Amino acid sequence: MKDYFDNMDVIEENLKYFTTNHEEVYKAYERYGKLVHESGPLDQKICWLIKIALSTASQYPFALRTHILKALKSGCSKEEIEHAIMLVAPTAGFPKTMEGILILRKVMEEVG
C-alpha cells in the first residue's frame, strides 16, 4: 500500500501524458462517464457509493481514492463510504475490503 501512495505522482504524470497525446479520446471518455453518471434515476451519493464498491472490488486504488473524494464532496459520510467498502467482502473477498478500508483511512487522514 505504501508503494501505491508513493507512486501517485507517476500515475498523475501518466494521465497528463494520455490527455496531452490522446485529447479527443479522453474527452469522449469523460463525456460518456458524465452522461452515464447523471442520466439515470440514482442520486449522486448512490452513484459514488457504487463506484467506491466497484473500485474496491477491482483493487484499483487510484480510482478508489478519487471516488472517495468525490463521494465526500457529494455529501457522503465516512460511515456510508465505509459501509459500501464493507459490502465488497462477501462477493469479492475480505482482503479487498481491508485494502479499501486502508485507502479510506488514508484519504480521511489527508482531508482532515
Residue pairs with C-beta under 8 A, 6 or more apart in sequence:
1 61
1 99
1 102
1 103
1 106
4 61
4 62
5 106
8 62
11 62
18 26
19 26
37 44
37 47
40 47
42 50
44 74
44 75
45 71
45 74
45 75
45 76
45 80
48 67
48 70
48 71
48 74
48 76
49 71
49 76
49 80
49 81
49 84
50 84
51 63
51 67
51 70
51 71
52 64
52 67
52 68
52 71
52 81
52 84
52 85
52 100
53 84
53 85
53 87
53 88
55 61
55 63
55 64
55 67
55 100
56 64
56 84
56 85
56 88
56 92
56 96
56 97
56 99
56 100
57 88
57 91
57 92
57 96
59 96
59 99
61 99
61 103
64 100
64 103
65 103
65 106
65 107
68 81
68 103
68 104
68 107
69 107
69 111
71 80
71 81
72 78
72 81
72 111
78 104
78 108
81 104
82 101
82 104
85 97
85 100
85 101
85 104
86 97
86 101
88 96
88 97
88 100
89 96
89 97
